[in-house]
Amino acid sequence: MAKQQPAASGSGKRATSKRTTGGAIRRALGMAAFLPLASRMPIYARLIWALLLDDRTPGARKALLGGALGYLLLGRDIVPDDLPVVGGLDDLVVVALAVDLFLDGVPQELLGEKLDELGIERAAFERDVAQLRRLMPGPVRRTIRRLPGAIETVGNAIRHSGVAPKVRRWIESKEGSRA
């Protein structure tokens, strides 16, 4: 019996090791598909920066990137980072969605202009955006794509309701009573 116990724990270690190694290999292969895209991230970061600095880029789309940056910096995650593999994916999905929505809202003429300025081939850019979109779960992407329209609808409703001036007067009266 003494011989069987070490053999069982040894085989258990080997099985765990094989599972861990197999999982690591699958993750590495999955990530390897995105290595070409990752190698082009510096040029795409310059593209996004150029678009952010341009006054023709809609402010609402700039705010999307600000929101994603806030999510990353806040440290509160939808999925805790402690969970192996999945923990870091929510950050990646948030950034990918924010960039996708940002680029969707940039006028095509402006995007083309910036791509030309930075020497980025349009076809390669389109392939990379398509690859980025495949990274995101479809239901999440479809739901998030509705957000800008929903925010605009709520903003229009508030603007047309006449509530905003009343809320502003109420805030100002509260600030005046504190002084």
C-alpha positions as CSV (number, residue, x, y, z in Angstrom):
1,M,0.0,0.0,0.0
2,A,2.8,2.3,0.8
3,K,4.1,1.9,-2.8
4,Q,0.6,2.7,-4.3
5,Q,0.2,6.0,-2.4
6,P,3.4,7.6,-3.8
7,A,2.5,6.3,-7.3
8,A,-1.0,7.7,-7.1
9,S,0.3,11.1,-5.9
10,G,3.0,11.0,-8.6
11,S,0.5,10.2,-11.3
12,G,-1.8,12.9,-10.0
13,K,1.0,15.4,-10.4
14,R,1.7,14.2,-13.9
15,A,-2.0,14.6,-14.8
16,T,-2.1,18.1,-13.3
17,S,1.1,19.0,-15.1
18,K,-0.3,17.7,-18.4
19,R,-3.6,19.6,-17.9
20,T,-1.7,22.8,-17.1
21,T,0.7,22.3,-19.9
22,G,-2.1,21.5,-22.4
23,G,-4.1,24.6,-21.2
24,A,-1.0,26.8,-21.5
25,I,-0.3,25.5,-25.0
26,R,-3.9,26.1,-26.1
27,R,-3.8,29.7,-24.7
28,A,-0.5,30.3,-26.3
29,L,-1.8,29.2,-29.7
30,G,-4.9,31.3,-29.3
31,M,-2.8,34.3,-28.5
32,A,-0.3,33.6,-31.3
33,A,-3.1,34.3,-33.7
34,F,-3.2,37.9,-32.4
35,L,0.6,38.5,-32.4
36,P,0.7,40.1,-35.8
37,L,-2.1,42.5,-34.7
38,A,-0.3,43.1,-31.4
39,S,2.9,44.0,-33.3
40,R,1.0,46.8,-35.1
41,M,-0.5,48.2,-31.9
42,P,2.0,51.2,-31.7
43,I,0.9,52.4,-35.1
44,Y,-2.7,52.0,-34.2
45,A,-2.1,53.8,-30.9
46,R,-0.8,56.7,-33.0
47,L,-3.9,56.5,-35.2
48,I,-6.2,56.7,-32.2
49,W,-4.2,59.5,-30.7
50,A,-4.4,61.5,-34.0
51,L,-8.1,60.9,-34.2
52,L,-8.6,62.0,-30.5
53,L,-6.8,65.2,-31.2
54,D,-8.8,66.0,-34.3
55,D,-11.8,68.3,-33.7
56,R,-13.8,66.5,-36.4
57,T,-14.0,63.3,-34.2
58,P,-17.3,63.2,-32.4
59,G,-17.0,64.0,-28.7
60,A,-19.2,61.1,-27.7
61,R,-16.8,58.7,-29.3
62,K,-13.9,60.3,-27.5
63,A,-15.8,59.8,-24.2
64,L,-16.1,56.1,-25.0
65,L,-12.4,55.8,-24.9
66,G,-12.3,57.8,-21.7
67,G,-14.8,55.5,-20.1
68,A,-12.8,52.4,-21.1
69,L,-9.6,54.0,-19.6
70,G,-11.5,54.8,-16.4
71,Y,-12.7,51.2,-16.2
72,L,-9.1,50.0,-16.5
73,L,-7.8,52.5,-14.0
74,L,-10.6,52.1,-11.5
75,G,-9.6,48.6,-10.6
76,R,-13.1,47.3,-10.1
77,D,-13.7,44.6,-12.7
78,I,-16.8,42.7,-13.9
79,V,-14.7,39.6,-13.7
80,P,-12.1,39.5,-10.8
81,D,-8.5,39.5,-12.1
82,D,-7.8,36.6,-9.6
83,L,-9.6,34.1,-11.9
84,P,-7.0,32.5,-14.2
85,V,-7.3,33.4,-17.9
86,V,-10.8,34.9,-17.7
87,G,-9.8,37.5,-15.1
88,G,-7.8,39.5,-17.6
89,L,-10.1,39.0,-20.5
90,D,-12.7,41.5,-19.3
91,D,-10.2,44.3,-19.5
92,L,-9.2,43.2,-23.0
93,V,-12.8,43.0,-24.1
94,V,-13.6,46.4,-22.7
95,V,-10.7,48.0,-24.5
96,A,-11.5,46.1,-27.8
97,L,-15.1,47.2,-27.6
98,A,-14.3,50.8,-26.8
99,V,-11.8,51.0,-29.7
100,D,-14.3,49.3,-32.1
101,L,-17.1,51.7,-31.1
102,F,-14.7,54.7,-31.3
103,L,-13.6,53.7,-34.8
104,D,-17.2,53.1,-35.9
105,G,-18.1,56.7,-34.9
106,V,-15.2,58.4,-36.8
107,P,-16.3,59.8,-40.1
108,Q,-14.9,57.6,-42.9
109,E,-13.2,60.6,-44.7
110,L,-11.4,61.5,-41.5
111,L,-10.3,57.9,-40.9
112,G,-9.0,57.6,-44.4
113,E,-7.1,60.9,-44.1
114,K,-5.4,59.7,-40.9
115,L,-4.6,56.3,-42.3
116,D,-2.9,58.0,-45.3
117,E,-1.0,60.4,-43.0
118,L,0.3,57.5,-41.0
119,G,1.0,55.3,-44.0
120,I,-1.4,52.6,-42.9
121,E,-2.8,50.5,-45.7
122,R,-6.6,50.6,-45.6
123,A,-6.9,46.8,-46.5
124,A,-4.6,45.8,-43.7
125,F,-6.4,48.1,-41.3
126,E,-9.8,46.5,-42.2
127,R,-8.3,43.0,-41.7
128,D,-7.0,43.9,-38.3
129,V,-10.3,45.5,-37.2
130,A,-12.1,42.3,-38.4
131,Q,-9.7,40.2,-36.3
132,L,-10.3,42.5,-33.3
133,R,-14.0,42.0,-33.7
134,R,-13.6,38.2,-33.7
135,L,-12.0,38.5,-30.3
136,M,-15.2,39.9,-28.8
137,P,-18.2,37.7,-28.0
138,G,-21.0,38.4,-30.5
139,P,-23.8,39.0,-28.0
140,V,-21.7,41.5,-26.1
141,R,-20.6,43.3,-29.2
142,R,-24.2,43.6,-30.5
143,T,-25.4,44.9,-27.1
144,I,-22.6,47.4,-26.7
145,R,-23.1,48.7,-30.3
146,R,-26.6,49.8,-29.2
147,L,-25.2,52.0,-26.4
148,P,-24.3,55.1,-28.3
149,G,-27.8,55.3,-29.9
150,A,-29.4,54.6,-26.5
151,I,-27.4,57.4,-24.8
152,E,-28.3,59.8,-27.6
153,T,-32.0,58.9,-27.2
154,V,-31.9,59.5,-23.4
155,G,-30.0,62.8,-24.0
156,N,-32.6,64.0,-26.5
157,A,-35.4,63.0,-24.2
158,I,-33.9,64.9,-21.3
159,R,-33.2,67.9,-23.6
160,H,-36.9,68.0,-24.8
161,S,-38.4,67.3,-21.4
162,G,-37.3,70.6,-19.9
163,V,-35.9,68.8,-16.8
164,A,-32.4,70.0,-17.3
165,P,-33.0,73.7,-16.5
166,K,-35.0,72.7,-13.4
167,V,-32.3,70.4,-12.2
168,R,-29.7,73.1,-12.8
169,R,-31.8,75.7,-10.8
170,W,-32.2,73.1,-8.0
171,I,-28.4,72.5,-7.9
172,E,-27.7,76.2,-7.9
173,S,-30.2,76.8,-5.1
174,K,-28.5,74.1,-3.0
175,E,-25.1,75.6,-3.6
176,G,-26.4,79.0,-2.7
177,S,-27.9,77.8,0.6
178,R,-24.5,76.3,1.6
179,A,-22.8,79.6,1.2
